[in-house]
Amino acid sequence: MLSVQDRAIIKSTVPLLESGGEALITHFYRMMLSEYPQVRPLFNQAHQASGDQPRALANGVLMYARHIDQLDQLGDLVAKIINKHVALQILPEHYPIVGACLLRAISEVLGEEIATPEVMSAWGAAYGQLADILIGAETALYDRKEQAVGGWRGAREFIVVAKVQESAEITSFYFEPADKGPILAAEPGQYIGMKLILDGEEIRRNYSLSALANNGQYRISVKREPGGRASNHLHDHLQVGASIQLFPPSGEFTLAASDKPLVLISGGVGITPTLAMLEAALATERPVHFIHCARNGSVHAFRDWVDGLAARHPQLKRFYCYAEEDGVSPAADKVGLLSEELLDEWLPEQRDVDAYFLGPKGFMGAIKRHLKALGVPEKQSRYEFFGPAAALE
């Protein structure tokens, strides 16, 4: 428990974090990744280069400082962090490294006039408190996953049993455990962690499960990203029969039980977790409106599968919006961007719905604004980031 004085000092640094937190965290990452190579696999270097990861962590540190008196006000942030950490297998021994580098960054960026011994002591205590919270929650989650039917701890060997091209950019990979044992059940919307060795270097990635894991298999569907080390390796080199190390499914962005109409909205490869959600929802009688946006038909994955479901399930209505027609693929329901007016037309007439949406950040920002303007309750409007979290406002 932090002292009253420590909490007051932490709150006094909030203006500094608001104005210079991103520069501080950028320095922190540069230092830690250069001096502690053992933690490099835990971080996506593309997110470092874009600034997305430093920005996300800077916001997390700021939120922690703002709510140091009422940590319950952090809401879903802690759950998101815990699940991301577990998916990548961040362990208790990593926390002292992060703590030492964070305190060094505070001292070096703020300077000794601001980073006084009292400030450094308060932030040391605050980081210790946060580390204890996260380590405790993560340990409990690791334990639950290991003890559940089909569960495991750490990496487990899986075999690629099928590889299917779904569109010009997206390929699906089906995995079964090499030991032929059962696998851990995954909730619709969760992702799975993966360990790869590329050119002698270990990297770790998370990929959404694009199907329910109810047949002894996991499926991910990966978009080939220009310059993406992991995605290009998977597309070009991971073949049927290959072995791969996977971590247990994780993630808190999951389909909640409800009898309200369900709206699933996706852009591009954001379709992947909505597919498992759609499968699960169609096992009930709840109405589903499935809305997918793609650049054009050639990159639209799973169209035939969703169309087949719509033909068999009258409670499913599906709508497709393409930014452009390619002149070859089947036509979309609408060409252009998913505007507020178009979304108004495609949503259920009654706006007391559960809405889930994923896609590029700009797309999600627009959808969030549209749903609010159209009367969907904000607490029933849910979204997830594939990479580091960011503000959608």
C-alpha positions in Angstrom: 0.0 0.0 0.0 1.4 3.4 -1.0 1.7 6.1 1.6 -0.4 9.2 1.4 2.8 11.1 0.6 3.8 8.8 -2.2 0.3 9.1 -3.8 0.5 12.8 -3.6 3.9 12.9 -5.3 2.7 10.5 -8.0 -0.4 12.7 -8.7 1.9 15.8 -8.8 3.8 14.3 -11.8 0.6 13.9 -13.9 1.1 17.2 -15.8 4.7 16.1 -16.6 3.4 12.8 -18.0 0.7 14.6 -20.0 3.2 16.8 -21.7 6.3 14.5 -21.9 5.2 11.0 -21.2 5.7 9.7 -24.7 9.3 11.0 -24.9 10.0 9.5 -21.5 8.7 6.1 -22.6 10.5 6.2 -25.9 13.7 6.7 -24.1 12.7 3.8 -21.7 12.2 1.4 -24.6 15.4 2.4 -26.4 17.4 1.8 -23.3 15.7 -1.5 -22.3 15.8 -3.1 -25.7 19.4 -2.2 -26.3 20.7 -3.3 -22.8 18.4 -6.3 -22.2 18.2 -8.5 -25.3 16.3 -11.2 -23.4 13.2 -9.1 -23.5 13.3 -8.1 -27.2 11.1 -11.1 -28.3 8.3 -9.7 -26.2 8.0 -6.5 -28.3 6.9 -6.0 -31.9 9.6 -3.9 -33.4 7.2 -2.5 -36.0 5.1 -1.1 -33.2 8.2 0.4 -31.7 9.2 2.1 -35.0 5.7 3.5 -35.6 5.5 4.9 -32.1 2.3 3.0 -31.3 3.9 0.9 -28.5 5.6 3.9 -26.6 2.3 5.9 -27.1 0.2 3.1 -25.6 2.5 2.5 -22.6 2.8 6.3 -22.0 -1.0 6.4 -21.8 -1.1 3.4 -19.5 1.5 5.1 -17.1 -0.5 8.3 -17.2 -3.8 6.6 -16.4 -2.1 4.7 -13.5 -0.8 8.0 -12.1 -4.2 9.8 -12.5 -6.0 7.0 -10.7 -3.4 6.1 -8.1 -6.0 6.8 -5.4 -8.7 4.7 -7.1 -7.2 1.9 -9.2 -10.7 0.4 -9.7 -11.3 3.4 -12.0 -8.8 2.0 -14.5 -11.7 -0.2 -15.8 -10.8 -2.7 -18.5 -7.2 -1.4 -18.9 -5.7 -3.8 -16.3 -7.6 -6.8 -17.8 -6.3 -6.0 -21.3 -2.7 -5.7 -20.0 -2.9 -9.0 -18.1 -4.2 -10.9 -21.1 -1.7 -9.4 -23.5 1.1 -10.3 -21.0 -0.1 -13.9 -20.6 -0.5 -14.4 -24.4 3.2 -13.4 -24.8 4.3 -15.2 -21.7 5.6 -12.2 -19.7 6.9 -13.6 -16.4 7.7 -12.3 -12.9 11.5 -12.1 -13.7 10.8 -9.6 -16.5 9.3 -7.0 -14.1 12.6 -6.0 -12.3 14.1 -5.2 -15.7 11.2 -3.0 -16.7 11.2 -1.3 -13.3 14.9 -0.5 -13.3 14.7 0.9 -16.9 11.6 2.9 -16.2 13.1 4.6 -13.1 16.3 5.3 -15.0 14.2 6.9 -17.8 12.3 9.0 -15.3 15.6 10.2 -13.8 17.4 10.8 -17.1 14.5 12.5 -19.0 13.2 14.7 -16.1 16.5 15.6 -14.6 17.5 15.8 -11.0 15.7 19.0 -10.3 12.4 17.3 -11.0 13.3 13.7 -10.4 14.3 14.3 -6.8 15.0 11.4 -4.4 11.4 11.8 -3.1 9.9 11.5 -6.6 12.1 8.5 -7.4 11.2 6.8 -4.2 7.5 7.4 -4.8 7.7 6.1 -8.4 9.7 3.1 -7.2 7.0 2.2 -4.7 4.2 2.9 -7.3 5.9 0.6 -9.8 6.4 -2.1 -7.1 2.6 -1.9 -6.3 1.7 -2.2 -10.0 4.1 -5.1 -10.6 2.7 -7.0 -7.6 -0.9 -6.5 -8.9 0.0 -7.7 -12.4 2.2 -10.6 -11.3 -0.5 -11.8 -9.0 -3.2 -11.7 -11.6 -1.0 -13.2 -14.3 0.1 -16.0 -12.1 -3.5 -16.9 -11.3 -4.4 -16.8 -15.0 -1.4 -19.0 -15.9 -2.5 -21.4 -13.2 -6.1 -21.6 -14.5 -5.0 -22.2 -18.1 -2.6 -24.9 -17.0 -5.2 -26.7 -14.8 -8.1 -26.5 -17.2 -9.0 -29.4 -19.5 -6.6 -29.3 -22.5 -4.6 -26.5 -20.9 -0.9 -26.0 -20.6 1.7 -23.6 -19.4 4.4 -22.0 -21.6 5.0 -23.1 -25.1 3.4 -26.3 -26.6 4.3 -27.9 -29.9 1.6 -27.8 -32.5 1.6 -29.1 -36.1 0.2 -27.3 -39.2 -2.5 -29.6 -40.5 -3.9 -27.3 -43.2 -3.1 -24.1 -44.9 -5.9 -22.3 -46.9 -5.7 -19.1 -49.0 -8.8 -17.1 -48.1 -8.2 -14.0 -50.2 -5.4 -12.2 -52.1 -3.9 -11.2 -48.7 -5.2 -13.5 -46.0 -4.3 -17.2 -45.4 -5.6 -19.5 -42.7 -3.5 -21.9 -40.7 -5.0 -24.9 -38.8 -3.0 -26.3 -35.9 -3.3 -29.5 -33.9 -1.2 -30.5 -30.9 1.8 -32.7 -31.6 1.0 -34.7 -28.5 -2.5 -35.5 -29.8 -4.0 -34.4 -26.5 -7.0 -32.2 -26.0 -6.7 -28.4 -26.4 -7.8 -25.6 -24.1 -11.3 -24.2 -25.0 -11.1 -20.7 -26.3 -13.8 -18.0 -26.0 -15.0 -16.4 -29.3 -12.9 -13.3 -29.8 -9.7 -14.5 -28.1 -6.2 -14.7 -29.6 -3.3 -17.1 -29.4 0.4 -16.5 -28.8 3.1 -17.8 -31.1 6.8 -18.2 -30.8 8.9 -18.0 -34.0 12.6 -18.2 -34.7 13.5 -16.0 -37.7 17.1 -15.8 -38.8 18.2 -17.0 -35.4 16.1 -14.4 -33.6 13.1 -15.2 -31.4 10.0 -13.1 -32.0 6.5 -13.5 -30.5 3.2 -12.6 -32.0 -0.5 -12.8 -31.1 -3.2 -13.8 -33.7 -6.9 -13.9 -33.3 -8.6 -17.3 -33.5 -10.8 -17.1 -36.6 -12.9 -20.2 -35.7 -14.3 -21.9 -32.6 -11.8 -24.3 -31.2 -14.4 -27.1 -30.8 -12.9 -29.8 -33.1 -9.4 -30.2 -31.5 -7.9 -27.5 -33.8 -7.0 -23.8 -33.6 -7.3 -21.7 -36.7 -5.8 -18.3 -37.3 -6.2 -16.2 -40.5 -3.2 -13.9 -41.2 -3.0 -11.0 -43.5 0.3 -10.6 -45.3 1.6 -7.2 -44.2 4.1 -5.3 -46.3 7.4 -5.7 -44.6 5.9 -7.8 -41.8 8.5 -10.3 -40.6 6.1 -12.7 -39.0 3.2 -12.5 -41.5 5.5 -12.9 -44.5 7.3 -15.8 -42.9 4.0 -17.6 -42.2 2.7 -17.0 -45.7 5.9 -18.0 -47.5 7.5 -20.6 -45.2 5.1 -22.2 -42.8 3.8 -25.3 -44.6 1.6 -28.2 -43.7 3.5 -30.6 -41.5 5.6 -27.9 -39.9 6.0 -27.6 -36.2 5.3 -24.4 -34.3 5.2 -23.3 -30.6 2.0 -21.9 -29.4 0.9 -20.3 -26.1 -2.6 -20.8 -24.6 -5.5 -18.7 -25.9 -6.0 -15.4 -24.1 -7.9 -12.1 -24.3 -10.8 -10.3 -22.6 -12.5 -9.1 -25.8 -15.0 -11.9 -26.0 -18.6 -12.4 -26.9 -20.8 -11.9 -23.9 -23.9 -14.0 -23.3 -27.0 -11.9 -24.2 -30.3 -12.1 -25.9 -30.0 -8.6 -27.5 -29.5 -8.4 -31.3 -25.8 -8.8 -32.1 -24.0 -6.4 -34.6 -20.5 -7.4 -35.8 -18.7 -4.8 -37.8 -15.2 -5.4 -39.3 -12.8 -3.8 -41.6 -10.1 -5.8 -43.5 -8.4 -8.5 -41.4 -10.5 -7.3 -38.4 -13.0 -9.9 -39.6 -11.0 -12.7 -38.0 -12.3 -12.7 -34.4 -15.9 -11.8 -35.6 -16.0 -15.2 -37.4 -15.8 -17.1 -34.1 -18.3 -14.7 -32.6 -20.6 -15.3 -35.5 -20.3 -19.1 -35.2 -21.2 -18.9 -31.5 -24.1 -16.5 -31.9 -25.7 -18.7 -34.6 -25.9 -21.5 -32.1 -28.5 -19.4 -30.3 -31.6 -17.7 -31.8 -30.4 -14.1 -31.3 -30.6 -11.9 -34.5 -27.2 -11.1 -36.0 -26.3 -8.2 -38.4 -22.8 -9.0 -39.9 -21.2 -6.0 -41.6 -17.9 -6.2 -43.3 -15.8 -3.6 -45.1 -13.0 -4.4 -47.5 -10.8 -2.5 -50.0 -12.3 -4.7 -52.8 -13.6 -8.2 -53.4 -10.2 -9.7 -54.1 -9.1 -9.1 -50.4 -12.5 -10.0 -48.9 -11.9 -13.2 -47.0 -14.6 -15.7 -46.0 -17.4 -14.2 -48.1 -18.6 -17.5 -49.4 -18.6 -19.0 -45.9 -20.7 -16.1 -44.4 -23.1 -16.2 -47.4 -23.6 -19.9 -46.8 -24.4 -19.2 -43.2 -26.9 -16.5 -44.1 -28.6 -18.9 -46.5 -29.1 -21.4 -43.7 -29.8 -19.1 -40.8 -32.7 -16.6 -41.3 -31.7 -14.6 -38.2 -28.4 -13.6 -39.9 -28.3 -10.5 -42.2 -25.0 -9.8 -43.9 -23.9 -6.6 -45.6 -20.7 -5.8 -47.5 -19.1 -2.5 -48.3 -16.1 -2.1 -50.6 -14.0 1.0 -51.0 -13.8 0.1 -54.7 -15.0 -2.6 -57.1 -12.3 -4.7 -58.7 -14.4 -5.6 -61.7 -13.9 -9.3 -61.1 -15.3 -10.3 -57.7 -18.9 -10.4 -56.8 -20.4 -7.0 -56.1 -20.7 -5.4 -52.7 -23.9 -4.1 -51.3 -22.4 -0.7 -51.3 -19.3 0.9 -52.8 -17.6 3.6 -50.8 -17.0 4.1 -47.1 -19.3 2.9 -44.3 -21.0 6.2 -43.5 -23.3 7.0 -40.7 -26.2 7.0 -43.1 -25.4 3.6 -44.5 -24.8 2.1 -41.0 -28.2 3.6 -40.0 -29.7 1.6 -42.8 -28.0 -1.6 -42.0 -28.4 -1.6 -38.2 -31.5 -3.2 -36.6 -34.3 -0.7 -36.2 -34.2 -1.1 -32.4 -30.8 0.2 -31.2 -30.6 -1.7 -28.0 -28.0 -4.0 -29.5 -24.6 -5.4 -28.6 -22.1 -4.1 -31.1 -18.5 -5.4 -31.6 -16.2 -3.8 -34.1 -12.6 -4.2 -35.2 -10.4 -2.9 -38.0 -7.9 -0.2 -38.7 -7.7 2.6 -36.1 -9.3 5.2 -38.3 -12.1 2.8 -39.3 -12.8 2.0 -35.6 -12.8 5.7 -34.7 -15.5 6.4 -37.3 -17.6 3.4 -36.3 -17.5 4.4 -32.7 -18.7 7.9 -33.5 -21.4 6.5 -35.9 -22.8 4.0 -33.3 -23.0 6.7 -30.6 -24.7 9.1 -33.0 -27.2 6.4 -34.0 -28.2 5.6 -30.5 -26.3 2.5 -29.6 -25.6 2.6 -25.9 -21.8 3.3 -25.4 -21.5 0.4 -22.8 -22.8 -2.0 -25.5 -20.3 -0.7 -28.1 -17.1 -2.8 -27.8 -13.9 -2.8 -29.7 -10.4 -4.3 -29.7 -7.0 -3.4 -31.0 -4.8 -5.9 -32.9 -1.7 -3.9 -31.8 -1.1 -1.5 -28.9 -4.2 0.3 -27.6 -4.8 3.8 -28.8 -7.4 6.6 -28.4 -10.2 6.5 -30.9 -11.5 10.0 -30.1 
